[in-house]
Structure formats: structure tokens, C-alpha cells
Amino acid sequence: MIRRRAAALARCLVPAGPLAGALAGALLAVLVAVPPAFAAGRPAAVAPAVATPAAAPAASGRAATAGAPPAEEAMLDCQHQRVVTPRSFVISCADANSGLTGLSWVAWSPGAAAATGTYTYNTCTPTCAAGHDVSYPALVEVTGALQTNLGLVYTGLAWQYTAGGTAHQMTFPLVAVPEQVVTCGHAPVVRPPSYVVACADGNTRLVGLTWQSWQLGVATATGTLVSNTCTPDCAAGRYVRAPVTVELTGAAVGLPAGLQYTAIDLQWTTNGAHHAVRFPLAS
């Protein structure tokens, strides 16, 4: 029965093939150490509430260098460094009160990777300073794909463990969400109703923005472009308005405000002529 459960879990994490077989073998060792309710994949109860989810060492593993294949994804550690197949990983960067250790990766593929290891967290009872660490065998999966200024990175972390006979399923974002756009005043904002494009003089701006999407790597909106004709010069010019489509793209990691879009594309039509312009965004 346990072997069948291991095979089923492996198929959920990676496509059928050699990786699935390898994962099933690795999961088997973990499943025999946890209660059947967890191995069977029953709905997980809510994890115990803690102030911050157990000290874990800094992430270690094969560093993803500039020479690594572009298609190879990486996880971002607390220092925004790329790591590939890390042996350990700190989850709560602010206080290191939770993390994963002893990671053994059985799959590392575009969009998804899987491992077995140990989840450790501080009970924070009665306080985190007075709490103690507890550890449990865990199944780990990282998913998603986002092209950033640091290369291709995974975007989500999930792990499953059993404590006191109760199964728990946990998730954690590997990149700061939601992504933001930075204004001329260097303030990060999300879904702004208006936006100044020309920071130097304010002669180009967007108003009445309606955002159709706001996702990692891309956001789209419609609105009105207000621009100065600057004829014969900007001081003597007049402002004209035109319907515009807006697209934010790119992802820059590690900036003070977190994850930020890096470019804005505008498309509009005036007097029968179509215009498409890209502007780099402030950071």
C-alpha cells in the first residue's frame, strides 16, 4: 500500500518516466516514517499557529553562476542569491525560525523540482526567544518559472509534513508578491490609477488606468495617454489625449521595494497613425 502511495505522489510531482521512479523510491523512505493519514494525501489540517513558523542553517548547495545554462532554474535565498539543488534552505528570512535541511533532490526540472528532507521550526511558545525547535520529515516541491534580472527562478515553495498524527501542507512564495511598479518619486505601487511616464518634466502621463491583469512578469491595462506636443517647444505646446493600451513587463529582484517591473510598453493611435513606445522604469 505504501509503495503505491509513493508512486502516486511521484506522479503528481513529476511526469512519468525515470524521474518519477526515482522520486517514488525516495518518497517511500519518508512515507514509512509518517502516519497513513498523511501518506494517503487526506486534506491537511491548518498548521499550528506560531508567531513565526525553527532555526535552520543558511541555504547551501550548488551555486547558480553566470555560466549556468539559461534554462536551468534556481531558488533565491535570503540574500537574493541563486542556488541550485540546495542542501538546506531558510524559509523565514527575518529571524530564521523555520527552514528545510537535509534536502535530497530527486527532480530538478523546468517549472518544478521535488525533494525529501527535514522541516524545522521554532514553536515560539511562550515566545520565540523561549521556544524550542521541532523537526519532522517533509516532502518538498518548488514550482513556477519567472525570468528576472537574476535569471530564471522558481516562484513557489510547498512542503508537507506530519506532526502529532496530523498532516500539514504549507506554502511560501519564493519571490516578493505582488510585483510592483515604481513611481517617479521612487514609491512602489500596485495597480495605480494614473502614472507619470516622463519623470523629468511630466510631459507624458497615463490617467484613468483600468488594470485587466497584474501578474508576475506582466501586467496589462487600458487608459488615456496625455502628452505634450512640445510644438514649437514644450513650454508653448499643448496637451493631447488618446486611448492607450499599457503593458508592464520584466522582473527585477533585490531592489529596496522588492520585485519590480522593469519596462512599460504603450500603444496608441492618433490621426490614423499607430504608435508603439517602450520606456524603462525607474528603480
Backbone torsions as a table, in degrees:
resi	resn	phi	psi	omega
1	MET	NA	-46.8	-178.6
2	ILE	-64.0	-38.8	178.4
3	ARG	-61.4	-39.3	178.7
4	ARG	-65.1	-38.2	178.7
5	ARG	-65.4	-39.9	178.5
6	ALA	-62.2	-43.3	179.7
7	ALA	-64.3	-39.4	-179.4
8	ALA	-65.5	-43.0	177.9
9	LEU	-63.7	-38.9	179.7
10	ALA	-62.2	-41.2	179.2
11	ARG	-65.4	-29.2	178.8
12	CYS	-72.1	-30.6	-175.2
13	LEU	-88.0	-36.2	-178.3
14	VAL	-138.6	156.9	178.6
15	PRO	-62.6	164.0	177.8
16	ALA	-61.8	144.3	-179.7
17	GLY	142.2	-166.2	-178.0
18	PRO	-57.4	-38.4	-179.2
19	LEU	-63.7	-39.5	-179.6
20	ALA	-63.3	-39.5	178.5
21	GLY	-65.5	-42.4	179.1
22	ALA	-65.0	-40.5	179.7
23	LEU	-66.0	-39.8	179.6
24	ALA	-59.4	-41.0	179.2
25	GLY	-65.3	-40.7	-179.7
26	ALA	-69.5	-38.5	-179.6
27	LEU	-68.4	-30.0	-178.3
28	LEU	-57.5	-42.2	-178.8
29	ALA	-63.6	-33.5	179.4
30	VAL	-76.8	-41.6	-174.9
31	LEU	-64.7	-33.7	-179.7
32	VAL	-70.8	-13.0	-178.7
33	ALA	-98.4	-1.9	-178.2
34	VAL	-123.0	157.7	-177.5
35	PRO	-61.0	150.8	-179.7
36	PRO	-56.4	-33.0	-178.1
37	ALA	-59.3	-39.5	179.1
38	PHE	-73.2	-43.6	-178.7
39	ALA	-61.0	-31.6	-178.9
40	ALA	-77.3	-8.4	176.5
41	GLY	77.2	29.9	177.2
42	ARG	-68.1	157.7	-179.6
43	PRO	-52.8	132.9	-177.1
44	ALA	-82.5	143.6	175.3
45	ALA	-77.5	164.4	178.2
46	VAL	-67.0	136.4	-178.2
47	ALA	-65.7	152.0	179.1
48	PRO	-55.9	139.8	179.9
49	ALA	-75.6	125.8	176.0
50	VAL	-133.8	153.6	-177.7
51	ALA	-59.7	-43.2	171.8
52	THR	-142.3	124.1	-167.8
53	PRO	-52.2	NA	NA
54	ALA	NA	127.8	-170.4
55	ALA	-48.9	135.4	178.5
56	ALA	-137.4	147.0	-179.8
57	PRO	-65.9	162.4	178.9
58	ALA	-59.6	151.4	-179.3
59	ALA	-58.3	138.8	176.8
60	SER	-138.7	157.4	-178.1
61	GLY	154.1	-161.7	-179.2
62	ARG	-81.2	117.6	-179.1
63	ALA	-68.5	138.9	178.0
64	ALA	-88.6	103.1	-175.4
65	THR	-91.7	174.8	-179.2
66	ALA	-62.8	-22.8	-178.5
67	GLY	-85.9	-1.8	-179.0
68	ALA	-68.3	149.8	179.0
69	PRO	-57.1	135.5	-178.2
70	PRO	-55.9	-30.4	-176.8
71	ALA	-76.5	-14.3	-177.4
72	GLU	-78.2	120.2	179.8
73	GLU	-81.1	162.3	179.0
74	ALA	-139.8	160.9	169.5
75	MET	-95.6	150.6	176.1
76	LEU	-101.5	125.8	179.8
77	ASP	-85.7	-171.6	-175.6
78	CYS	-65.6	-20.4	177.6
79	GLN	-96.6	13.2	-177.6
80	HIS	59.9	33.2	174.7
81	GLN	-98.2	140.9	177.4
82	ARG	-75.4	131.9	174.6
83	VAL	-132.0	141.4	179.7
84	VAL	-117.1	132.4	-177.1
85	THR	44.6	57.0	-179.5
86	PRO	-66.0	146.9	176.9
87	ARG	-81.0	-22.5	176.4
88	SER	-145.7	159.9	-177.1
89	PHE	-154.5	123.8	176.8
90	VAL	-81.3	128.3	-179.5
91	ILE	-90.1	-52.9	-178.6
92	SER	-92.4	96.7	-174.1
93	CYS	-67.0	-30.1	-175.2
94	ALA	-65.6	-36.6	-175.1
95	ASP	-136.6	-0.1	179.9
96	ALA	56.6	31.0	-179.6
97	ASN	-83.3	-1.5	174.8
98	SER	-149.6	147.1	-179.9
99	GLY	-173.6	174.9	180.0
100	LEU	-118.7	136.5	179.2
101	THR	-134.0	167.4	178.0
102	GLY	59.5	34.4	-176.2
103	LEU	-72.2	130.2	175.6
104	SER	-121.3	108.3	-173.6
105	TRP	-85.5	123.0	179.8
106	VAL	-102.7	-7.2	175.9
107	ALA	-156.5	137.8	175.3
108	TRP	-145.1	90.9	-171.5
109	SER	-127.6	162.8	176.9
110	PRO	-56.7	123.4	176.9
111	GLY	88.5	-17.3	-178.4
112	ALA	-161.6	142.2	174.9
113	ALA	-143.8	152.5	-175.6
114	ALA	-138.9	146.9	-178.2
115	ALA	-153.0	165.3	166.8
116	THR	-114.6	155.3	-179.3
117	GLY	179.8	-155.7	-178.2
118	THR	-126.3	129.7	176.6
119	TYR	-99.1	126.5	-179.4
120	THR	-125.2	133.8	175.8
121	TYR	-144.7	158.0	178.6
122	ASN	-85.0	130.3	-179.6
123	THR	-67.1	-22.7	179.8
124	CYS	52.4	38.7	179.1
125	THR	-124.6	123.1	-1.1
126	PRO	-76.1	-20.5	174.7
127	THR	-136.1	166.7	179.5
128	CYS	-65.0	-34.6	179.1
129	ALA	-66.0	-32.6	-178.4
130	ALA	-98.4	-1.6	-178.2
131	GLY	-76.3	179.4	178.2
132	HIS	-136.0	159.3	-178.7
133	ASP	-83.2	140.7	171.7
134	VAL	-127.5	147.0	-175.8
135	SER	-132.6	146.1	-179.7
136	TYR	-143.8	146.4	172.3
137	PRO	-59.4	144.3	-175.4
138	ALA	-142.0	149.8	168.9
139	LEU	-102.0	131.6	-171.4
140	VAL	-123.5	140.5	175.3
141	GLU	-140.8	135.9	171.4
142	VAL	-116.8	141.5	-173.7
143	THR	-140.0	174.3	176.4
144	GLY	88.6	165.2	178.7
145	ALA	-152.4	121.3	179.0
146	LEU	-135.1	124.3	176.4
147	GLN	-81.7	119.5	-176.9
148	THR	-125.3	178.8	175.5
149	ASN	-64.5	-15.0	177.3
150	LEU	-100.5	6.6	-178.1
151	GLY	102.9	-170.2	-177.9
152	LEU	-77.5	128.4	-177.7
153	VAL	-133.1	151.5	170.9
154	TYR	-72.3	152.7	-175.5
155	THR	-113.3	-17.2	-176.5
156	GLY	-137.6	146.8	177.9
157	LEU	-124.0	134.7	176.8
158	ALA	-136.3	144.5	176.5
159	TRP	-147.5	152.1	-179.0
160	GLN	-125.1	138.3	177.2
161	TYR	-152.8	166.9	179.4
162	THR	-124.1	130.6	178.7
163	ALA	-132.0	126.6	178.8
164	GLY	59.6	31.1	179.0
165	GLY	82.5	2.0	179.7
166	THR	-111.5	130.2	179.8
167	ALA	-83.8	142.3	-179.8
168	HIS	-129.9	141.5	174.9
169	GLN	-121.9	124.2	-175.4
170	MET	-122.0	148.2	176.1
171	THR	-132.9	155.7	-178.7
172	PHE	-155.7	131.9	178.2
173	PRO	-75.1	136.8	179.5
174	LEU	-91.0	-11.1	173.2
175	VAL	-129.9	152.4	-177.6
176	ALA	-65.1	128.8	178.6
177	VAL	-129.2	149.1	-3.8
178	PRO	-76.7	159.9	174.6
179	GLU	-65.9	152.9	-174.4
180	GLN	-126.1	162.3	171.7
181	VAL	-117.1	140.4	-174.9
182	VAL	-99.4	133.7	-179.5
183	THR	-82.3	175.6	178.5
184	CYS	-62.0	-25.4	177.1
185	GLY	-88.9	12.6	178.6
186	HIS	64.3	28.7	175.7
187	ALA	-98.3	126.0	178.1
188	PRO	-76.4	133.3	-179.3
189	VAL	-135.4	161.4	178.1
190	VAL	-125.2	130.8	179.6
191	ARG	49.3	57.1	-179.3
192	PRO	-68.3	143.0	177.7
193	PRO	-76.1	-19.3	176.5
194	SER	-147.5	159.9	-176.4
195	TYR	-156.7	129.7	176.7
196	VAL	-87.2	122.8	-178.7
197	VAL	-89.2	-45.5	-178.9
198	ALA	-91.3	92.0	-174.2
199	CYS	-67.6	-30.3	-174.8
200	ALA	-65.3	-39.9	-174.9
201	ASP	-133.1	-5.8	179.2
202	GLY	70.0	17.6	-176.4
203	ASN	-78.6	-9.0	176.1
204	THR	-133.8	123.7	-179.9
205	ARG	-148.4	163.9	179.6
206	LEU	-116.3	136.9	178.6
207	VAL	-134.0	162.2	177.5
208	GLY	60.8	37.3	-176.6
209	LEU	-73.6	131.0	172.7
210	THR	-118.6	116.4	-173.9
211	TRP	-90.2	119.7	177.3
212	GLN	-83.6	-27.3	179.3
213	SER	-152.2	152.7	176.7
214	TRP	-149.0	91.4	-173.3
215	GLN	-126.5	170.0	176.1
216	LEU	-62.6	123.3	175.6
217	GLY	90.5	-19.2	-178.5
218	VAL	-159.6	140.1	173.8
219	ALA	-141.3	143.7	-177.1
220	THR	-130.6	147.6	-179.6
221	ALA	-154.3	166.1	168.9
222	THR	-123.3	156.2	-179.2
223	GLY	-178.8	-153.0	-178.9
224	THR	-124.9	130.1	175.4
225	LEU	-90.7	126.3	176.2
226	VAL	-115.0	117.1	-176.4
227	SER	-137.4	150.0	179.0
228	ASN	-87.2	130.9	179.1
229	THR	-68.6	-22.2	-179.4
230	CYS	51.5	39.3	178.4
231	THR	-122.8	122.4	0.9
232	PRO	-75.4	-17.2	172.9
233	ASP	-149.2	170.6	-173.9
234	CYS	-64.6	-32.7	-179.9
235	ALA	-67.5	-33.7	-178.0
236	ALA	-99.9	0.7	-177.7
237	GLY	-75.8	178.5	178.3
238	ARG	-129.3	156.5	-178.7
239	TYR	-90.8	133.2	176.8
240	VAL	-119.7	154.9	-176.5
241	ARG	-123.1	147.1	178.0
242	ALA	-154.1	143.5	173.5
243	PRO	-59.8	142.9	-175.3
244	VAL	-141.8	146.8	169.6
245	THR	-105.6	140.6	-172.8
246	VAL	-124.7	138.5	174.9
247	GLU	-138.3	124.9	173.1
248	LEU	-97.4	135.9	-179.0
249	THR	-138.4	170.6	177.7
250	GLY	86.1	168.1	178.5
251	ALA	-154.2	116.2	177.4
252	ALA	-108.5	125.1	-175.6
253	VAL	-103.6	146.1	171.4
254	GLY	91.3	2.1	176.8
255	LEU	-76.8	158.9	-175.8
256	PRO	-53.1	-34.8	-177.4
257	ALA	-88.1	1.1	-179.0
258	GLY	99.3	-150.8	-177.8
259	LEU	-74.3	128.4	-174.8
260	GLN	-132.5	144.8	169.9
261	TYR	-66.6	151.4	-174.4
262	THR	-114.0	-12.6	-178.9
263	ALA	-149.7	153.7	176.0
264	ILE	-127.8	128.5	179.7
265	ASP	-109.5	131.1	179.4
266	LEU	-119.7	138.7	174.7
267	GLN	-133.9	129.5	179.3
268	TRP	-153.9	166.6	-179.3
269	THR	-127.7	131.0	174.7
270	THR	-134.8	131.9	179.3
271	ASN	52.0	39.2	177.3
272	GLY	79.7	-2.5	-179.4
273	ALA	-102.7	131.0	179.6
274	HIS	-90.4	138.9	-179.1
275	HIS	-126.3	140.9	175.5
276	ALA	-138.5	120.8	-175.2
277	VAL	-135.0	140.8	174.2
278	ARG	-115.1	135.9	176.4
279	PHE	-122.0	136.5	171.2
280	PRO	-70.1	148.2	-177.7
281	LEU	-97.4	152.2	178.8
282	ALA	-65.5	149.0	178.6
283	SER	-141.1	NA	NA
